């Protein structure tokens, strides 16, 4: 992480005539947290670069910090702030987004609330709460991306499952090929062709040619 942030900082400084201040935002305590500074040694024992950056750990920040005027885009992060994984904070986030005419961000708020509520037993309430507002955010690009990705993943699973059942020897190839395809229409066409395949070789050709096309 630290090396990647250093790279972004250096590349940005090379193309932009402005100061660059790097910040890493951690949305949960899962995984490794890399602290500043990042020390780069091109030769062992010899420091080539010392790079300082700032870490923002959302679970240590107060919700009020995200409610300031002009920070509407950060309201979706409220459930991830200190003490934010409660129904009251989610309701507050919804109210703030509505009041500031940013209902286009509700779907993103739903995603972050889901991360905050994971394992708390409130998932059903969260689902019902946002389903009731579906009409408000179903046109949001974020919502469309979520739906599209869900359909894409389902199409991949269906195709691989069918190949495993009918042509098990091709299962590894199917998993490899579908992971490379981002178009759900191509996956559906592949599935139709796999249904029609009578032999392993015909099925193999479908899998290989779909990606090539």
TAQUINOR-V364226 format. One line per field, one symbol per residue. ss: DSSP state (2 for helix, 1 for strand, 0 for the rest). burial: b if it has 24 or more other C-alpha atoms within 12 Angstrom, else e. A space follows every 10 residues. Layout:
ss=???
burial=???
This chain:
ss=0222222222 2222200000 0011110000 0000000111 0010010011 1001111222 0022220000 0222222222 0000002222 2222222220 0022222222 2222222000 0022222222 2002222000 2222222222 2222222222 2222220222 2222222200 0002222222 2222220002 2222222222 220
burial=ebbebbeebe eeeeeeeeee ebbbbbbbee eeebeeeeee eeeeeeeeee bebebeebbe bebeebbeee ebbbbbbbbb bbebbbbebb bbbbbbbeee ebbbbbbbbb bbbbbbbeee eeeeebeeeb eeeeeebbee eebeeeeeee ebbebbbbbb ebbeeebeeb bebbbebbee beebebbbbb bebbeeeeee eebbebbeeb eee
